Amino acid sequence: MFVASFAIPPRGGLGLAIPGAIITIVGAILWFQETNDLYETWAYAWALVAPTGPGLGMLVYGLVRGDRELAGDGLRTTLVGLGLFAGFALFFEGALGLSGGRIAGLDDALPVIVIGLGVLLVILSLFGRRDAGQRA
């Protein structure tokens, strides 16, 4: 489906690119889980299916078709999905030890990491508002 989306005229193929990317990601996750016998990773791997999958479909389709707006939207959606995946993976694997082992020293470092990410988000949101005001 993903490859076939590029045979359809611009913007029309987006309807195949998004589900094609989702199906591709689900297949890759299932392959990884079967190979490594890590099925418990579904607790956080869903973030790779959605919103990362649709974002990746939009990003690649936008890049191939030269649609910068679509590629930018896809990049933001992909980054949100990857952030969710990383955050939940850190929690489930590092703090809870879902797959059998915890990350050493995470109990002390996790509060500092979360506060740092919060400060980073506040700083990024301030820059985003300034850019939005300049465009208006």
C-alpha positions as CSV (number, residue, x, y, z in Angstrom):
1,M,0.0,0.0,0.0
2,F,2.8,2.4,0.9
3,V,4.7,1.9,-2.3
4,A,1.5,2.0,-4.4
5,S,0.6,5.4,-2.9
6,F,3.3,7.0,-5.1
7,A,1.6,5.8,-8.3
8,I,-1.5,7.9,-7.6
9,P,-1.5,11.6,-8.4
10,P,-0.5,14.0,-5.7
11,R,-2.6,14.2,-2.5
12,G,-4.7,11.3,-3.8
13,G,-2.1,8.8,-2.8
14,L,-2.0,10.1,0.8
15,G,-5.0,7.8,1.5
16,L,-2.8,4.8,0.8
17,A,0.4,6.2,2.3
18,I,-0.9,6.6,5.8
19,P,-2.5,3.1,6.2
20,G,0.5,1.7,4.3
21,A,2.9,3.2,6.8
22,I,0.8,1.9,9.7
23,I,0.7,-1.6,8.3
24,T,4.5,-1.5,7.7
25,I,5.2,-0.4,11.3
26,V,2.9,-3.1,12.7
27,G,4.7,-5.7,10.7
28,A,8.1,-4.4,11.9
29,I,7.0,-4.4,15.5
30,L,5.6,-7.9,15.3
31,W,8.7,-9.2,13.6
32,F,10.9,-7.6,16.4
33,Q,8.6,-9.1,19.1
34,E,8.6,-12.6,17.5
35,T,12.4,-12.5,17.0
36,N,13.2,-11.4,20.5
37,D,10.2,-12.9,22.4
38,L,9.3,-9.5,23.8
39,Y,5.5,-9.3,23.4
40,E,5.1,-7.2,26.5
41,T,6.5,-4.2,24.6
42,W,3.0,-3.7,23.2
43,A,2.5,-1.7,26.5
44,Y,4.3,1.2,24.8
45,A,4.9,0.1,21.2
46,W,1.4,1.3,20.3
47,A,2.9,4.8,20.1
48,L,4.9,3.7,17.0
49,V,1.7,2.5,15.3
50,A,-0.2,5.7,16.0
51,P,0.7,8.6,15.9
52,T,4.1,7.7,14.5
53,G,2.8,5.6,11.6
54,P,0.5,8.3,10.1
55,G,3.2,10.9,10.7
56,L,5.8,8.9,8.9
57,G,3.4,8.3,6.0
58,M,2.7,12.0,5.7
59,L,6.4,12.9,6.1
60,V,7.6,10.5,3.4
61,Y,4.7,11.2,1.0
62,G,5.2,15.0,1.5
63,L,9.0,14.7,0.9
64,V,8.6,12.6,-2.3
65,R,5.8,14.8,-3.7
66,G,7.5,18.1,-2.7
67,D,4.7,19.1,-0.4
68,R,6.6,21.0,2.4
69,E,3.5,21.7,4.5
70,L,2.5,18.0,4.5
71,A,6.1,16.9,5.3
72,G,6.3,19.4,8.2
73,D,3.0,18.2,9.6
74,G,4.2,14.6,9.2
75,L,7.5,15.4,10.9
76,R,5.7,17.0,13.9
77,T,3.3,14.0,14.2
78,T,6.2,11.6,13.9
79,L,8.2,13.4,16.6
80,V,5.1,13.3,19.0
81,G,4.8,9.6,18.4
82,L,8.5,8.9,19.0
83,G,8.4,11.1,22.1
84,L,5.4,9.1,23.5
85,F,7.2,5.8,22.6
86,A,10.4,6.9,24.4
87,G,8.6,8.2,27.4
88,F,6.5,5.1,27.9
89,A,9.4,2.8,27.1
90,L,11.5,4.6,29.8
91,F,8.6,4.2,32.3
92,F,7.7,0.6,31.5
93,E,11.2,-0.7,31.0
94,G,13.2,1.6,33.3
95,A,10.9,2.2,36.2
96,L,8.8,-0.9,36.2
97,G,11.1,-3.4,34.6
98,L,8.4,-4.8,32.3
99,S,10.7,-7.0,30.3
100,G,12.6,-8.3,33.3
101,G,15.3,-5.7,34.1
102,R,15.2,-2.1,35.4
103,I,17.6,0.7,34.5
104,A,20.1,1.1,37.3
105,G,20.0,4.6,39.0
106,L,16.8,5.6,37.2
107,D,15.0,6.2,40.5
108,D,17.3,9.1,41.2
109,A,17.6,10.4,37.6
110,L,14.0,10.2,36.5
111,P,12.8,13.2,38.4
112,V,15.6,15.3,37.0
113,I,14.9,14.1,33.5
114,V,11.2,14.9,33.7
115,I,11.9,18.4,35.1
116,G,14.4,19.0,32.3
117,L,12.0,17.9,29.7
118,G,9.3,20.2,31.2
119,V,11.7,23.1,31.1
120,L,12.6,22.3,27.5
121,L,8.9,22.2,26.5
122,V,8.3,25.6,28.1
123,I,11.3,27.1,26.3
124,L,10.2,25.6,22.9
125,S,6.6,26.8,23.4
126,L,7.9,30.4,24.0
127,F,9.8,30.3,20.7
128,G,6.8,28.8,18.9
129,R,4.5,31.7,20.1
130,R,7.0,34.3,18.9
131,D,7.2,32.7,15.4
132,A,3.4,32.4,15.2
133,G,3.1,36.1,16.0
134,Q,5.5,37.0,13.2
135,R,3.5,35.1,10.6
136,A,0.2,36.8,11.5
